[in-house]
Amino acid sequence: MARAVAYVRQVTVDPAEIVRAIVVASCALALIAAGQALPF
């Protein structure tokens, strides 16, 4: 049981990472919508 609890604590995602991913994805979509190629 302790191993399962430790695994769940390790898997949880930081809310800041989710926000960062949304910001990056929205910037990429804005570049695509503007007709420019992505810089990477």
C-alpha positions in Angstrom: 0.0 0.0 0.0 2.8 2.4 0.8 4.3 1.7 -2.6 1.0 2.6 -4.3 0.8 5.9 -2.3 4.3 6.8 -3.3 3.6 6.1 -6.9 0.5 8.3 -6.9 2.4 11.1 -5.3 5.1 10.8 -8.0 2.6 10.7 -10.9 0.6 13.8 -9.9 1.1 16.7 -12.3 2.1 20.2 -11.2 -0.6 22.7 -12.1 2.1 25.1 -13.3 3.3 22.6 -15.8 -0.3 22.3 -17.2 -0.5 26.1 -17.5 2.9 26.3 -19.2 1.9 23.6 -21.7 -1.4 25.4 -22.5 0.5 28.7 -23.1 3.1 27.0 -25.4 0.4 25.2 -27.4 -1.6 28.4 -27.8 1.4 30.3 -29.0 2.1 27.5 -31.5 -1.5 27.6 -32.7 -1.3 31.4 -33.1 1.8 31.1 -35.3 0.1 28.4 -37.4 -3.0 30.5 -37.7 -0.9 33.5 -38.8 0.7 31.4 -41.6 4.2 31.3 -40.2 6.3 28.2 -39.7 7.2 27.2 -36.2 10.7 28.3 -35.2 11.9 24.8 -34.3 
